[in-house]
Amino acid sequence: MNTSSGLKLLVLAMALAVVGCDRNQPTTEGAVEGAKDALDMREHEKLKDAGEDAVDAVENAAEGVKDEVEGR
């Protein structure tokens, strides 16, 4: 396996691990968190936003790797 294929496999595995993390919140807590997020009123808002952006980036990278592996 060459380095490029190994790196793609590693990124895909990491992305699947991140996406597989399931956050189960009770409905009211999720609603309150959603409202605070929309109004930028959450504690440590910038840090949480950065984490959400990182998750989005990993998901996009995983999709790109998947497309490359499938030859699209």
MARVO-849373 format. One record per residue: residue number from 1; x, y, z of N, C-alpha, C, O in turn. Coordinates in nm, 3 decimals, m for minus. Atoms other than C-alpha are relative to their C-alpha. Layout:
# residues N
  seq      nc1      nc2      nc3     cac1     cac2     cac3      cc1      cc2      cc3      oc1      oc2      oc3
  NUM        X        Y        Z        X        Y        Z        X        Y        Z        X        Y        Z
...
END
This chain:
# residues 72
  seq      nc1      nc2      nc3     cac1     cac2     cac3      cc1      cc2      cc3      oc1      oc2      oc3
    1    0.085   m0.117    0.000    0.000    0.000    0.000    0.090    0.123    0.000    0.182    0.134    0.081
    2   m0.083   m0.120    0.004    0.147    0.334   m0.094   m0.048    0.102    0.104   m0.154    0.085    0.165
    3    0.027   m0.099   m0.103    0.149    0.637    0.132   m0.133    0.072   m0.022   m0.207    0.097    0.073
    4    0.124   m0.071    0.031   m0.138    0.811   m0.046   m0.123   m0.082    0.038   m0.217   m0.030    0.096
    5    0.112    0.088   m0.033   m0.372    0.514   m0.008   m0.012   m0.017    0.151   m0.122   m0.020    0.206
    6    0.000    0.014   m0.146   m0.271    0.471    0.355   m0.056    0.124    0.068   m0.131    0.114    0.165
    7    0.050   m0.125   m0.056   m0.339    0.836    0.428   m0.150    0.013   m0.021   m0.223    0.055    0.069
    8    0.143   m0.005    0.028   m0.679    0.820    0.260   m0.077   m0.094    0.092   m0.184   m0.059    0.144
    9    0.065    0.097   m0.088   m0.767    0.511    0.461   m0.004    0.051    0.143   m0.105    0.034    0.212
   10   m0.006   m0.055   m0.134   m0.658    0.680    0.784   m0.102    0.113    0.018   m0.171    0.118    0.120
   11    0.096   m0.111   m0.007   m0.865    0.993    0.712   m0.142   m0.055    0.002   m0.225   m0.006    0.078
   12    0.134    0.059    0.004   m1.168    0.780    0.627   m0.035   m0.065    0.133   m0.147   m0.050    0.181
   13    0.025    0.064   m0.128   m1.134    0.579    0.947   m0.026    0.103    0.110   m0.114    0.085    0.193
   14    0.020   m0.105   m0.100   m1.102    0.895    1.157   m0.135    0.068   m0.019   m0.204    0.098    0.078
   15    0.127   m0.066    0.029   m1.401    1.052    0.986   m0.116   m0.088    0.046   m0.213   m0.038    0.104
   16    0.107    0.090   m0.043   m1.615    0.747    1.048   m0.010   m0.007    0.152   m0.120   m0.020    0.206
   17    0.001    0.001   m0.147   m1.513    0.747    1.414   m0.068    0.125    0.054   m0.145    0.118    0.149
   18    0.061   m0.125   m0.046   m1.614    1.111    1.453   m0.149    0.002   m0.031   m0.229    0.041    0.054
   19    0.141    0.000    0.038   m1.940    1.070    1.264   m0.078   m0.102    0.083   m0.196   m0.082    0.112
   20    0.067    0.104   m0.077   m2.019    0.756    1.462   m0.029    0.038    0.144   m0.106   m0.031    0.210
   21    0.027   m0.044   m0.136   m2.016    0.945    1.791   m0.142    0.054    0.006   m0.175    0.153   m0.060
   22    0.141   m0.037   m0.006   m2.381    0.973    1.881   m0.025    0.078    0.128    0.001    0.029    0.238
   23    0.032   m0.083   m0.117   m2.488    1.255    2.110   m0.149   m0.007    0.023   m0.227    0.055   m0.050
   24    0.142    0.009   m0.034   m2.819    1.165    2.268   m0.029    0.097    0.113    0.019    0.080    0.225
   25    0.039   m0.097   m0.101   m2.967    1.461    2.452   m0.150   m0.008    0.016   m0.222   m0.028   m0.082
   26    0.145   m0.011   m0.016   m3.310    1.481    2.607   m0.053    0.116   m0.085    0.019    0.212   m0.112
   27    0.058   m0.096    0.093   m3.544    1.683    2.388    0.007    0.143    0.049    0.041    0.233   m0.027
   28    0.000   m0.138   m0.049   m3.570    1.988    2.613    0.141    0.058    0.003    0.161    0.174   m0.030
   29   m0.138   m0.049   m0.002   m3.193    2.014    2.658    0.047    0.030   m0.141    0.116    0.130   m0.164
   30   m0.038   m0.024    0.139   m3.145    1.984    2.284   m0.064    0.126   m0.055   m0.001    0.200   m0.130
   31    0.069   m0.120    0.047   m3.404    2.254    2.220    0.062    0.127    0.059    0.081    0.226   m0.012
   32   m0.062   m0.116   m0.064   m3.247    2.492    2.471    0.138    0.026   m0.061    0.173    0.140   m0.090
   33   m0.134   m0.012    0.060   m2.899    2.424    2.330   m0.011    0.056   m0.142    0.069    0.140   m0.183
   34    0.021   m0.049    0.136   m3.031    2.483    1.976   m0.034    0.148   m0.003    0.015    0.223   m0.088
   35    0.037   m0.142   m0.006   m3.187    2.815    2.074    0.120    0.086    0.038    0.143    0.192   m0.020
   36   m0.119   m0.075   m0.041   m2.872    2.930    2.252    0.103    0.006   m0.113    0.171    0.107   m0.130
   37   m0.093    0.003    0.113   m2.665    2.823    1.950   m0.042    0.102   m0.105    0.042    0.175   m0.159
   38    0.048   m0.094    0.102   m2.884    3.024    1.714    0.022    0.144    0.041    0.045    0.231   m0.043
   39   m0.017   m0.136   m0.052   m2.852    3.331    1.936    0.142    0.029    0.044    0.170    0.137    0.097
   40   m0.140   m0.014   m0.044   m2.479    3.278    2.003    0.010    0.030    0.149    0.086    0.118    0.190
   41    0.002   m0.023   m0.144   m2.547    3.259    2.376    0.055   m0.119    0.080    0.046   m0.118    0.203
   42   m0.051    0.116   m0.073   m2.385    2.923    2.462    0.129    0.035    0.072    0.202    0.126    0.032
   43   m0.129   m0.016   m0.068   m2.101    2.900    2.709    0.108   m0.049   m0.096    0.090   m0.150   m0.164
   44   m0.113    0.037    0.085   m1.769    2.885    2.522   m0.044   m0.012   m0.146   m0.007   m0.107   m0.215
   45    0.059    0.003    0.135   m1.949    2.966    2.195    0.104   m0.018   m0.109    0.085   m0.100   m0.199
   46   m0.101    0.008    0.106   m1.636    3.015    1.984    0.064   m0.138   m0.005    0.091   m0.190   m0.113
   47   m0.061    0.132   m0.005   m1.485    2.686    2.100   m0.096   m0.105   m0.056   m0.055   m0.192   m0.132
   48    0.098    0.095    0.051   m1.806    2.495    2.031   m0.018    0.015   m0.150   m0.029   m0.084   m0.222
   49    0.012   m0.023    0.145   m1.840    2.657    1.688    0.120   m0.057   m0.074    0.105   m0.115   m0.182
   50   m0.121    0.054    0.064   m1.481    2.562    1.607   m0.008   m0.153   m0.006    0.031   m0.213   m0.106
   51    0.017    0.146   m0.001   m1.555    2.202    1.708   m0.099   m0.046   m0.105   m0.077   m0.145   m0.174
   52    0.101    0.034    0.101   m1.865    2.195    1.490    0.058    0.015   m0.141    0.030   m0.066   m0.229
   53   m0.063   m0.021    0.131   m1.665    2.336    1.198    0.098   m0.113   m0.030    0.109   m0.158   m0.145
   54   m0.096    0.109    0.019   m1.399    2.068    1.251   m0.074   m0.129   m0.039   m0.027   m0.203   m0.126
   55    0.078    0.119    0.033   m1.664    1.794    1.241   m0.048    0.009   m0.145   m0.042   m0.089   m0.219
   56    0.044   m0.019    0.139   m1.804    1.940    0.918    0.114   m0.023   m0.098    0.095   m0.084   m0.203
   57   m0.116    0.016    0.088   m1.455    1.950    0.766    0.038   m0.147   m0.013    0.071   m0.193   m0.123
   58   m0.033    0.143    0.004   m1.390    1.586    0.858   m0.104   m0.075   m0.083   m0.069   m0.163   m0.161
   59    0.104    0.065    0.079   m1.725    1.482    0.712    0.020    0.027   m0.149    0.004   m0.063   m0.232
   60   m0.024   m0.034    0.140   m1.646    1.667    0.389    0.123   m0.074   m0.054    0.122   m0.121   m0.168
   61   m0.119    0.072    0.042   m1.300    1.510    0.375   m0.031   m0.149   m0.019    0.019   m0.211   m0.113
   62    0.037    0.141    0.013   m1.449    1.165    0.432   m0.078   m0.024   m0.128   m0.059   m0.125   m0.196
   63    0.078    0.013    0.123   m1.694    1.221    0.149    0.092    0.008   m0.122    0.073   m0.066   m0.219
   64   m0.095   m0.011    0.110   m1.408    1.329   m0.078    0.083   m0.124   m0.016    0.107   m0.170   m0.128
   65   m0.078    0.124    0.006   m1.202    1.024    0.012   m0.087   m0.112   m0.054   m0.041   m0.192   m0.136
   66    0.091    0.103    0.047   m1.504    0.801   m0.044   m0.018    0.012   m0.152   m0.015   m0.089   m0.223
   67    0.016   m0.022    0.144   m1.557    0.956   m0.388    0.126   m0.043   m0.076    0.116   m0.103   m0.183
   68   m0.125    0.039    0.066   m1.189    0.905   m0.475    0.015   m0.152   m0.005    0.059   m0.208   m0.105
   69   m0.014    0.145   m0.006   m1.197    0.544   m0.363   m0.096   m0.067   m0.098   m0.063   m0.167   m0.161
   70    0.100    0.056    0.091   m1.513    0.479   m0.565    0.026    0.041   m0.145   m0.037   m0.012   m0.236
   71   m0.038   m0.041    0.133   m1.357    0.655   m0.865   m0.096    0.095   m0.068   m0.112    0.091   m0.190
   72    0.094   m0.096    0.059   m1.612    0.931   m0.915    0.072    0.123   m0.047    0.010    0.216   m0.099
END
